Structure formats: C-alpha cells, structure tokens
Amino acid sequence: MLMDTQQSHTITSPEGRLSLRVSVTSGLVYYELRRDDTVIVAPSPLALYDQHERNLLTIEHQVDYSFVESSHDETWEQPWGEQRYVRDHHNQLTLTTSNFSIRFRLFNDSLGWRYELQGSGNHVISREETTFNIDSSASAWWIPALGQNHYEHLYKQTAVHDIATAHTPLTVQLSDTCYIAIHEAALYHYGAMSLIPSETGLVSRITPRIDGSAAHITLPFNLPWRTIIISDAAHELSLSKIMLNLNDPSKITDTSWLEPIKFMGIWWAMFIRYATWGSGSKHGATTANALRYINAAAELGIKGLLIEGWNEGWDGDWTKNGEIMNLMQPYPDFDIKTVTSYAKERGIEIVGHHETSGNISHYEWQLPEAYDYYRHLGVRYIKTGYVSPRLNTGDFHSSQVGVEHYQRTVELAAERQIVLNIHEPVKGTGIERTWPNLMTREGVMGQEYEGGAITPEHTTVLPFTRLLSGPLDYTPGLFNLSGTSRKVSSTLAKQLAFYVVLYSPMMMAADLPEHYSDHPAFTFIRDVPVTWEQTIPLAGVIGDYYVTARKDRDSDDWYIGAVTDENERSITIDYSFLQSHTHYRATIYRDVDETHWQHNPEAYTIEQQRITSDSSTSIRLAPGGGFAIRITPEDTTSYPYPSFA
C-alpha cells in the first residue's frame, strides 16, 4: 500500500539564493528547485525501475523514512586544472528508507543528487526516469546521443520540446538572467545519462546495454550523481565546480609524476594526406620522420611528441582492424627503441598511441602488457582511440560495458604512472579528481573535422556545453590555413585563442613543424601554460562569442583568449581582475582589418601595450576570428612599449 499523504522538507544553499524542496506524495519522491523564489525546476518525480517494472524509489506506507540535514565546507587542491584550489561548500539533505537513500547536495550555484540502493544480490536496472520539469519552450543547446559519431557533432539550438535524444551537458536558457546546464558526475559501473523531451520538460534515458537494460548491478550500489548548474549569465556556468566536488578525492597519493604537457604530433600530416597511418611509401611513423619531429619539438620548446601509426595493424581500413592491432609490434621502418632513446636525450616525452578500432576485447587481452611495454621504453603518456560506431561487443561506447572498460584502462594506467588522453571516450563526469592520470579526452567534433564540417560558430558554443564536462583535446594550433586541402574555419589569431579558451592539461600544437619555424605567433603557443592558478570567464553569448582570463600557476602572468563566430565584432576587455597598483605589459595577438576566416585567415598583428587594473580596451575580432593576450608584470620587462590612448 502506497502512502497517500504528503510530507516535505526544504533546505537552502549556503548563501540562500537556491532552495530545494523534497516531498513524498503517494509513495513517490519529488524534488523542486527555486532561485530567489522563482521556480527553476517544477516538482519532478524520481523513479528507477528493475526488470520486474518495480520502482525501486517507491516509499510504501509501512516503511519509515527520514530526512537528515548536514553541511560541509572545505577547500581542496588540484594537482592540475583550471584553478588550483576548489571550494566544496554545500548543504545536504538525505532522504533515507530501509531500501534506499537519496542524497541531495545544494551548492550556491548548483544541485546534485544520487540514488543509493541498499540490500544484496545481483539486480538489473531496466530504466531510470529522473525528470527535469522545466519550460519546454526554452532554448536548448545540445548534440544527439546514441548515434554513429558519438559526441562528434555540431551543437543544435532548439526549443526543449524539439530535442531528440541528447547527450549531456545540455544547456538551457530559461530567461535573460537564468541559464542551467544538466549533466552528471561520478559515472561508474552504469550507462551514461542522456535526455529526451517529456510532456513537462525532460526525462533521463540511460545508454542501454546490448540486452536493452540500463545496468546490471550488485547491491549495495550508488548511481552517478545527477546535476544542475544555475547561473545569471551564460559564461558563469563554467564557474561551477559541482562535478569535481561530487567525485571522491584522488586515489593517487603521490601526484608528483602528473605533469601537464604541450605536444606536437605525427598526426595532422595524415589528415592533409602528406603521410599515411599504414605502411608504405608515405608512411608517417618512420624512424627518420620521428627523429625529425623530435628535433623540431626540442627546437620549438615543445615538451612532447605524439606518434600515431607506428604499430602493425594500420594497413587497409584500419577502423575495422581491431582484432589485428598489435600494440607491441612496430612496423619494420620504425625502430621504437632508437626513437624513445633519442627522445630522452633531447628531453622530449613521447606520447604513445593505442588505437583499438573499438575492439575492447582485443585491447584488454593486450593490457596490461602493452602499458608495461611503453613504460619499459620510458613512455609515460598515451593517447587511446576507439574509432568505431559501436564496441565489438555490440554495445555503445557510453553504455555500462563501455564505461567499465574505460575505467579499467584508467586504473591500470595509474598503477604504472601513465597519463591517458582518451579519444572516442565516454563524456567527462569529473572522475579526473579521483583519477587525475586521466588528463584529457576528446568527445567533440575537433579540428580533425576541418575541411567543411566545422563552422566558426562551433567553438563559441563549446565553453557553454562540452567544456562543462571537463578538459577537451581539440587539437588546436593550425597555422597553415590557406595552403592546405583542409579549409580551416578560423583565423590564425583564433587558433592562438584556443589555448586559453579550450582547456586541456595536455595541449597539442597540431600543425606541421615547418609551419611553426621562425613564426612570431608561435611564441604564444610556446609560452602559454596548460595548468592554471585561477580562471575568470569574462563574457560570452552562446554561439556568438566567448572571452576568458586565466592566471599562470608558476608566475604572476595572466592570459586572455577570445573567439567569435562568423560575425565581426569588437570586445571590450576590463582588466580590473589584475592586481592594483601594478603596471603590466600586454602582448596582444589579434586579427587585422583585412583578416577574414574565408579569404585572409593568416593575417594578424602583435602589439605591446602598457595596462593597469584600471585599464580597458576594445579589440576587434574578424569574422571567424579571435585574439590572445599575454599579460606580464612590468618589472619583468626591459624595453618600452606604448600605453593605451
């Protein structure tokens, strides 16, 4: 018999703007989220069904339940990240029964909750119906889920009710002064959450296993956290650290070996058909070519070099070669011992590569020996790839089967002090706090799609969507924008801006070495950090432009990046975030009046100007353009430069 009465409990965020009301009505649990007395999420039911179609979150009349409140406030340090110190300040409300608990955490800018199932034995979760009753006519930015290209799509802007099955993070504009982003945190042993429209807003859909179920679990079991970020302005969404705060502290006690890195690669040459992954006359990963790239990286001041296509298995249609990829057998023209030894002599870290073509069975059969093989050669960084519509098991990459596979690779790598960069991944859910050797991942339509698929608008949407899920390997730094078969949808100055706007602690300089040699703009790529003390998003409109500032961890330098869509615009920078009573040098890399992403993308200029915290200036962005600024305290310079007018 279900309860026919209603009981509720309300908590507020530490600063009081957000309030959460949790109620039990006719045996069902509802939550309601308000900000300043305005409804953000109307009362929404929570349900989780097993294979017998029983709602595991039902409260029956004879079952006692209770609400317990608590508070938490601590600050913790990241070994790398967009900011060094993260504050975890929340009020908690836990609804507890004998069969389950629902733990809600309300932060000043966000809400998270998860379902914690008690009991024992093996069970099947058939579906989850976590609802988000929001305005169905509001604008949403999203990409389709459960498709062939995973997360590699341009973002769509539609009304909420016109969404198909959509990945998270999903961002919604509820009003001129209210934006939300729906996502999840701490995704382990469970399928990734996507969202579909309902009559009253959105409802969760879990990526199914091949048998159609959401998950096979053993009790007790904690599901991932469901999260909602709320902000007054779109660019403030990225300030929230709820996703990291809902993950456990690092399981890696000694993090001294976790070194963020910039790297070049024997990679882009394959995309522009200068070289091939497979063997033959145009093979890219030869000993001679690798040594040339190592010398170039050392001369350019870039710490690492990615080498793809070095191992047997790339000939023919390599996307279907998962069963024959041999991750410990170099091609005859690639002497891996000579290459790794020479890299060590030149002070260059090799970023190894494991392509699986989606065959996780064959990959796991080679692990952990393939990791040990690299470590024996001194290789501490690995990029992995899973190019295939589905895994060889028939499952989606983001299913429970895929999630568990990726996690096994992360933990095996951690045991060997190996850093991972995962391509064709499962979306980020903050697990890099717990496993900081998972430094970055792709999960985006990146620059490998340049040549017509990417629009200038694309990277003005990513800071409000994909980047809310964590670091992004976008592979920036293309300088040859006119003389290649791949038409690139940005200006050169915008390529520099990517190093500030699109965060990753493993950041690639993707172009060919000869396009960087003696190029004045490469100074910015060489100097810009890949881990930060502090990040301040300055301004932005989704799909139009974005501007952010970041402070270096190891100096008093600041960096600013700005990107725009296909439209020309001017952006005014207010430097009030700088330390007062200090003079700074601003080195500005920007578009010129004649710059245009379609017909004059490489035109740019470098200016040096004096600024203080009281300064402001307007900078023009060309169509498809951007700008990048390095700001250095004046006492570190020894030459004059003009002041702002």
C-alpha positions in Angstrom: 0.0 0.0 0.0 1.4 3.4 -1.0 1.4 6.4 1.2 -1.5 8.8 0.3 -0.2 11.7 2.4 2.4 14.3 1.6 5.4 15.2 3.6 8.2 17.6 2.5 11.5 19.1 3.7 13.2 22.2 2.4 16.9 23.3 2.5 18.6 26.4 1.1 22.1 26.9 -0.4 24.8 28.3 1.9 24.2 31.9 0.5 20.4 31.4 0.4 19.6 32.1 -3.2 18.7 28.5 -4.1 16.1 26.4 -2.3 15.4 22.7 -2.6 12.1 21.1 -1.6 11.9 17.3 -1.4 8.5 15.8 -0.9 6.9 12.4 -0.8 3.4 12.1 -2.3 1.5 8.9 -2.8 4.7 6.9 -2.4 6.7 8.9 -5.0 9.6 11.2 -4.3 9.6 14.7 -5.9 12.1 17.5 -5.9 11.6 21.2 -6.7 14.3 23.7 -7.2 13.9 27.5 -6.9 16.1 30.5 -7.1 15.1 33.8 -5.4 11.5 32.3 -5.2 11.5 31.7 -9.0 10.9 28.1 -10.0 13.8 26.6 -11.9 12.6 23.0 -11.9 9.0 22.5 -11.0 8.1 19.5 -8.8 9.6 16.5 -10.6 9.2 12.8 -9.7 12.2 10.4 -9.4 11.9 6.8 -10.5 14.2 3.8 -11.0 12.8 0.5 -12.4 14.1 -3.0 -12.2 13.5 -5.8 -14.6 10.1 -6.5 -13.0 9.0 -2.9 -13.6 9.1 -2.1 -9.9 10.0 1.4 -9.0 12.9 1.0 -6.6 12.4 4.5 -5.3 8.9 3.9 -4.1 8.1 4.6 -0.4 5.4 2.2 0.9 3.1 3.1 3.8 4.6 0.8 6.3 8.2 1.8 5.6 9.6 4.5 7.8 11.7 7.2 6.2 13.5 10.2 7.5 15.2 13.5 6.4 18.6 14.3 7.7 20.3 17.7 7.1 24.1 18.4 7.2 26.6 21.0 5.9 30.0 20.8 4.5 32.7 23.4 3.8 36.3 22.6 2.7 38.8 23.7 0.2 41.0 21.2 -1.6 43.9 21.5 -4.1 44.0 20.1 -7.6 47.3 18.7 -8.9 46.4 20.4 -12.2 43.3 22.1 -13.5 41.6 25.4 -14.4 42.2 26.6 -10.9 44.4 25.3 -8.1 42.0 25.5 -5.2 38.4 24.3 -5.2 35.9 25.1 -2.5 33.3 22.5 -1.7 30.6 24.3 0.2 27.1 22.7 0.3 24.1 21.9 2.4 23.0 18.3 2.3 19.6 16.7 2.7 19.3 12.9 2.8 16.1 11.0 2.4 16.6 7.6 3.9 14.5 4.4 3.9 15.4 0.8 4.6 15.8 0.1 0.9 17.4 3.3 -0.5 18.6 6.8 0.2 18.6 9.8 -2.0 21.3 12.2 -1.1 20.9 15.9 -2.3 23.7 18.4 -2.1 22.8 22.1 -2.7 25.6 24.4 -3.6 25.4 28.2 -4.2 25.4 27.6 -7.9 24.1 24.1 -8.4 22.3 21.0 -7.2 23.4 17.4 -7.2 21.7 14.2 -6.1 22.2 10.4 -6.4 20.3 7.2 -5.6 22.0 4.9 -3.1 20.5 1.4 -3.1 20.8 -0.9 -0.1 20.4 -4.6 0.0 22.4 -7.5 -1.5 22.4 -9.7 -4.6 22.5 -9.1 -8.3 19.9 -7.0 -10.0 19.0 -5.5 -13.4 18.1 -1.8 -13.8 15.7 -1.6 -16.8 15.3 2.1 -16.9 15.7 5.3 -15.0 13.2 8.2 -15.1 14.8 11.2 -13.4 12.7 14.1 -14.6 13.5 17.8 -15.1 10.3 19.7 -15.3 11.4 22.9 -16.9 9.9 25.3 -19.5 9.6 23.2 -22.7 9.6 26.3 -24.9 13.0 27.5 -23.6 16.1 27.4 -25.9 18.5 24.5 -25.5 21.9 23.7 -27.0 22.6 20.0 -27.5 24.1 17.2 -29.6 22.4 13.9 -30.4 23.1 10.8 -28.4 23.2 7.1 -29.4 24.4 7.9 -32.9 27.3 6.7 -35.0 29.6 9.7 -34.3 29.2 9.6 -30.5 29.9 13.2 -29.4 31.3 14.4 -32.7 28.5 16.7 -33.8 27.9 20.4 -34.2 25.6 21.7 -31.5 21.9 22.4 -32.3 19.8 25.2 -30.8 16.2 24.3 -30.5 13.3 24.6 -28.0 13.4 22.0 -25.3 10.4 20.2 -26.7 12.2 19.7 -30.1 15.2 17.9 -28.6 15.8 14.4 -29.8 17.8 12.0 -27.6 20.5 14.4 -26.4 23.9 14.0 -24.6 24.7 15.9 -21.5 25.9 18.5 -20.7 22.7 20.1 -22.1 22.4 23.8 -21.6 19.1 25.7 -21.4 18.3 29.4 -21.3 15.3 29.8 -19.1 15.2 33.6 -19.2 17.5 36.6 -19.9 19.0 36.1 -16.4 18.8 32.4 -15.9 20.8 29.6 -17.6 21.0 26.0 -16.5 23.2 23.0 -17.5 22.1 19.5 -16.8 24.7 16.8 -16.5 26.0 14.0 -14.2 29.0 13.3 -12.0 31.0 10.3 -10.9 29.9 7.9 -13.7 31.0 4.4 -12.7 29.5 0.9 -13.5 26.4 2.4 -15.1 25.3 3.7 -18.5 25.7 7.4 -19.4 22.6 9.6 -19.0 21.0 11.3 -22.0 17.8 13.3 -22.0 14.6 13.1 -24.0 11.6 15.5 -24.0 8.6 14.8 -21.9 5.2 16.4 -21.6 6.6 18.6 -18.8 10.2 19.1 -19.7 12.9 16.4 -19.9 13.5 12.9 -18.6 16.6 10.8 -18.4 17.4 7.9 -20.7 20.3 5.6 -19.8 22.5 4.4 -22.7 21.4 0.7 -23.0 23.5 -2.4 -22.9 23.1 -4.8 -25.8 20.3 -6.5 -23.9 18.4 -3.2 -23.7 18.9 -2.8 -19.9 20.4 0.3 -18.3 22.7 -1.7 -16.0 23.5 -5.0 -14.2 24.3 -4.2 -10.6 25.2 -5.8 -7.4 23.7 -4.2 -4.2 24.6 -2.1 -2.4 25.1 0.3 -5.3 25.4 4.0 -5.8 24.3 5.5 -9.0 26.0 8.5 -10.6 25.1 12.0 -9.4 22.5 14.0 -11.4 23.5 17.6 -11.6 22.0 21.0 -12.5 24.1 24.2 -12.7 22.3 27.6 -12.4 23.8 30.9 -13.4 22.7 34.5 -14.0 24.8 34.7 -17.2 25.8 32.0 -19.7 29.5 32.5 -19.3 29.2 32.0 -15.5 28.1 28.3 -15.9 31.8 27.3 -16.1 32.5 28.7 -12.6 30.7 25.8 -11.0 32.9 23.0 -9.6 30.0 20.8 -8.6 31.1 18.0 -10.9 34.6 17.8 -9.3 33.2 18.2 -5.8 30.8 15.3 -6.2 33.7 13.0 -7.0 35.9 11.3 -4.4 39.4 12.7 -3.6 42.3 11.4 -5.6 43.2 7.7 -5.2 46.7 8.6 -6.4 48.5 9.7 -3.3 51.8 10.7 -5.0 50.8 13.1 -7.8 54.2 14.5 -8.5 54.5 12.5 -11.7 51.3 14.0 -13.2 52.9 16.7 -15.4 50.7 18.7 -17.8 52.3 18.9 -21.2 52.2 20.5 -24.6 52.9 18.2 -27.5 53.3 18.1 -31.3 52.4 15.1 -33.4 52.9 12.8 -36.4 49.2 13.2 -36.9 48.0 16.2 -38.9 50.1 15.1 -41.8 47.8 12.1 -42.2 44.7 14.3 -42.4 46.1 16.5 -45.1 47.4 13.4 -46.9 51.1 14.2 -46.7 51.5 10.9 -44.9 49.6 7.7 -44.0 49.0 5.7 -40.8 49.5 2.5 -42.7 52.8 1.3 -44.0 54.2 2.1 -47.5 56.0 4.9 -49.3 54.1 7.6 -47.5 54.2 6.0 -44.0 54.3 8.8 -41.4 55.7 6.9 -38.4 59.1 6.0 -39.6 62.3 6.2 -37.6 63.7 9.1 -39.7 60.5 11.1 -39.5 60.1 10.6 -35.8 63.7 11.8 -35.2 63.0 14.9 -37.4 59.9 15.7 -35.3 61.8 15.2 -32.0 64.4 17.7 -33.2 61.7 20.1 -34.2 59.9 19.8 -30.9 63.1 20.4 -29.0 64.0 23.4 -31.1 60.5 24.9 -30.7 60.4 24.4 -27.0 57.5 21.8 -27.0 57.8 19.1 -24.4 56.1 16.1 -26.1 55.6 14.3 -29.4 52.6 12.1 -30.3 53.4 9.3 -32.7 50.5 7.5 -34.4 50.6 4.6 -36.9 53.8 3.1 -35.6 52.5 -0.4 -34.8 51.3 -3.2 -37.1 47.6 -3.2 -37.8 47.1 0.1 -39.7 47.1 -1.2 -43.3 43.8 -1.2 -45.2 40.7 0.0 -43.4 42.2 0.4 -40.0 38.8 1.3 -38.5 37.9 -2.3 -38.8 41.3 -3.7 -37.7 40.6 -4.0 -34.0 41.4 -7.8 -34.0 44.8 -7.4 -35.5 46.1 -4.2 -33.9 49.4 -5.3 -32.4 50.3 -2.7 -29.8 53.8 -4.2 -29.1 55.0 -4.8 -32.7 56.4 -1.8 -34.5 56.4 -1.7 -38.3 59.8 -2.6 -39.8 60.6 1.0 -40.6 60.0 2.2 -37.1 62.8 1.4 -34.5 60.9 2.3 -31.3 64.0 1.8 -29.1 66.0 4.2 -31.2 63.2 6.7 -31.2 62.4 6.6 -27.5 66.1 6.7 -26.6 66.7 9.7 -28.8 63.7 11.5 -27.4 65.0 11.0 -23.9 68.4 12.5 -25.0 66.6 15.6 -26.4 64.3 16.0 -23.3 61.2 15.1 -25.3 58.3 13.0 -23.8 56.9 10.5 -26.3 53.1 10.4 -26.3 52.3 6.8 -27.3 49.2 5.8 -29.1 46.8 2.8 -28.8 44.1 2.6 -31.4 41.6 -0.1 -30.6 39.1 0.4 -33.5 36.5 -0.2 -30.8 37.6 -3.8 -30.1 37.8 -3.6 -26.4 38.1 -7.4 -26.0 41.3 -7.5 -28.1 42.6 -4.4 -26.3 42.0 -5.8 -22.8 43.7 -9.0 -23.9 46.8 -7.0 -24.6 46.6 -5.0 -21.4 48.4 -4.5 -19.1 51.4 -5.9 -21.1 51.0 -3.1 -23.6 51.3 -0.5 -20.9 54.3 -2.2 -19.4 55.9 -2.2 -22.9 55.6 1.6 -23.1 56.8 2.1 -19.5 59.9 0.0 -20.2 60.7 2.3 -23.1 60.1 5.4 -20.9 56.7 6.4 -22.4 54.5 8.0 -19.7 51.7 9.5 -21.8 49.3 7.5 -24.0 46.5 8.6 -26.4 43.9 5.9 -26.9 41.4 5.7 -29.6 38.1 3.8 -30.2 37.1 4.7 -33.8 34.0 2.6 -34.5 30.2 3.1 -34.4 30.0 0.6 -31.6 32.3 -1.6 -29.4 33.0 -5.1 -30.7 30.5 -6.4 -28.1 27.7 -4.6 -29.9 27.4 -2.0 -27.1 27.5 1.7 -27.3 30.7 3.4 -26.1 28.7 5.1 -23.4 26.9 2.0 -22.1 27.7 0.4 -18.8 30.0 -2.0 -20.7 31.9 0.9 -22.2 32.1 2.9 -19.0 33.6 -0.1 -17.2 36.1 -0.7 -19.9 37.4 2.8 -19.9 37.6 2.8 -16.2 39.8 -0.4 -16.3 42.2 1.3 -18.6 42.5 4.4 -16.3 43.2 2.3 -13.2 45.7 0.0 -15.0 47.5 3.1 -16.3 47.5 4.7 -12.8 49.2 1.7 -11.4 52.0 2.2 -13.9 52.2 6.0 -13.6 50.8 6.5 -17.1 48.8 9.5 -18.2 45.8 9.0 -20.6 44.3 11.1 -23.3 41.2 9.2 -24.5 39.6 9.7 -27.9 36.2 8.5 -28.7 35.6 8.4 -25.0 32.7 8.5 -22.6 31.9 12.1 -21.7 33.7 13.6 -18.7 32.0 13.4 -15.3 34.7 14.7 -13.0 36.4 11.4 -12.4 39.7 13.2 -13.1 39.5 14.3 -9.5 39.7 10.7 -8.3 41.9 9.5 -11.1 44.0 12.6 -12.2 46.1 10.5 -14.6 43.0 10.8 -16.9 44.1 14.2 -18.0 42.0 14.9 -21.1 39.7 13.4 -23.6 38.2 14.2 -27.0 34.4 13.7 -27.1 33.9 16.6 -29.5 33.9 17.5 -33.2 37.5 18.6 -33.1 39.9 20.0 -35.7 40.3 16.7 -37.5 36.9 17.7 -39.0 38.2 20.9 -40.5 37.6 21.0 -44.2 34.0 22.0 -44.3 32.3 20.2 -41.4 33.2 22.7 -38.7 31.7 26.2 -38.6 33.2 29.3 -37.0 30.3 29.3 -34.5 31.2 25.8 -33.2 33.9 26.9 -30.7 31.8 29.7 -29.4 29.3 27.1 -28.2 31.8 24.6 -26.6 32.6 26.7 -23.5 28.9 26.7 -22.6 28.4 23.0 -23.3 31.1 20.3 -23.9 33.7 22.1 -21.7 31.4 21.9 -18.7 32.2 18.2 -18.6 35.9 18.7 -18.3 39.2 19.0 -20.3 39.0 18.9 -24.0 41.6 17.7 -26.6 40.6 19.9 -29.5 44.0 19.7 -31.2 44.5 23.4 -31.9 47.4 25.4 -33.4 46.9 25.2 -37.1 48.9 28.0 -38.8 48.7 26.9 -42.5 45.1 28.0 -43.0 45.2 28.7 -46.7 47.7 26.4 -48.4 46.0 23.0 -47.5 43.3 20.8 -48.8 41.5 21.2 -45.4 39.8 24.6 -45.3 40.0 25.7 -41.6 37.1 27.7 -40.1 39.2 30.2 -38.1 41.8 32.8 -38.3 45.3 32.4 -37.0 44.6 34.6 -34.0 41.7 32.5 -33.1 43.9 29.4 -33.2 46.0 31.1 -30.6 42.9 31.9 -28.5 42.0 28.2 -28.4 44.9 27.7 -26.0 43.2 29.8 -23.4 39.5 29.2 -24.3 39.5 25.4 -24.8 41.1 24.0 -21.6 43.2 20.9 -21.6 46.3 20.0 -19.5 47.6 18.0 -22.5 47.5 20.6 -25.3 48.6 19.8 -28.8 50.3 22.1 -31.3 48.8 20.2 -34.2 50.3 21.7 -37.4 53.4 20.5 -39.2 56.7 21.7 -37.6 57.7 23.7 -40.7 54.7 25.9 -40.3 55.9 26.9 -36.8 59.6 27.5 -37.6 60.5 31.2 -37.2 56.9 32.2 -37.0 56.4 35.1 -34.5 52.9 33.9 -33.4 54.3 30.6 -32.3 55.8 32.4 -29.3 52.4 32.4 -27.7 51.9 28.6 -28.1 55.4 28.0 -26.6 54.7 30.3 -23.6 51.1 29.7 -22.7 50.6 27.4 -19.7 48.5 24.3 -19.7 47.5 24.4 -16.0 46.2 27.4 -14.1 46.1 29.1 -10.7 42.7 30.8 -11.4 40.2 31.1 -14.2 37.8 34.0 -14.7 35.2 33.9 -17.5 34.8 37.5 -18.6 31.9 37.5 -21.1 30.1 35.5 -23.7 26.9 34.7 -25.6 26.3 31.1 -26.6 27.0 30.7 -30.3 28.3 34.3 -30.7 31.5 34.8 -28.7 33.3 33.9 -25.5 36.1 35.5 -23.5 38.1 34.1 -20.6 41.1 35.0 -18.5 43.5 32.6 -16.7 46.4 33.1 -14.3 49.5 31.1 -14.6 50.3 28.8 -11.6 54.0 29.5 -11.7 54.1 33.2 -12.3 52.1 36.4 -12.0 51.3 36.3 -15.7 47.7 36.3 -17.0 46.4 35.1 -20.4 43.2 36.1 -22.1 41.5 34.3 -25.1 38.5 35.4 -27.1 36.7 33.7 -30.0 33.8 34.8 -32.2 31.5 33.2 -34.7 31.3 34.1 -38.4 30.4 37.7 -37.5 32.9 40.5 -36.9 32.6 42.2 -33.5 34.6 44.3 -31.0 35.0 43.2 -27.4 36.0 45.5 -24.6 38.3 44.0 -22.0 38.1 45.3 -18.5 41.4 44.5 -16.6 40.0 45.0 -13.1 40.9 41.4 -12.2 44.6 42.4 -12.2 46.4 43.4 -9.1 46.0 47.1 -8.4 49.0 49.5 -8.3 50.9 47.3 -10.7 51.9 48.1 -14.3 51.7 45.3 -16.8 52.8 44.6 -20.3 50.0 43.2 -22.6 51.2 41.4 -25.7 48.2 41.1 -27.9 47.9 38.7 -30.9 44.9 39.8 -32.9 43.2 39.9 -36.3 43.8 43.0 -38.5 41.2 44.9 -40.5 41.8 42.7 -43.6 41.5 39.4 -41.7 38.7 37.0 -42.6 38.4 33.3 -41.9 37.4 32.5 -45.5 39.8 34.6 -47.7 42.5 36.0 -45.5 42.8 33.9 -42.3 46.5 34.2 -41.6 46.6 38.0 -41.4 47.4 39.1 -37.8 49.4 41.5 -35.8 51.3 41.6 -32.5 51.0 44.6 -30.3 52.5 45.5 -26.9 50.8 48.0 -24.6 51.0 49.1 -21.0 48.0 48.4 -18.8 46.9 48.5 -15.2 43.9 47.2 -13.3 42.1 50.5 -14.2 42.6 50.0 -18.0 40.1 48.8 -20.5 40.4 48.5 -24.3 38.3 47.4 -27.3 39.7 44.8 -29.6 38.3 43.9 -33.0 37.6 40.3 -33.9 37.5 39.4 -37.6 34.7 37.2 -39.0 35.7 33.7 -37.6 38.4 35.3 -35.6 39.7 35.8 -32.1 42.6 37.2 -30.1 45.1 36.0 -27.4 46.8 38.2 -24.8 49.7 37.5 -22.5 49.9 39.9 -19.6 53.1 40.2 -17.7 54.1 42.5 -14.7 56.1 45.4 -15.9 59.1 44.8 -13.8 59.9 41.7 -15.8 60.4 43.7 -18.9 63.3 45.8 -20.0 62.0 47.7 -23.1 59.5 50.4 -23.7 56.0 49.9 -25.3 53.1 52.3 -25.9 50.3 53.0 -23.5 46.6 52.8 -24.3 45.3 56.0 -25.7 
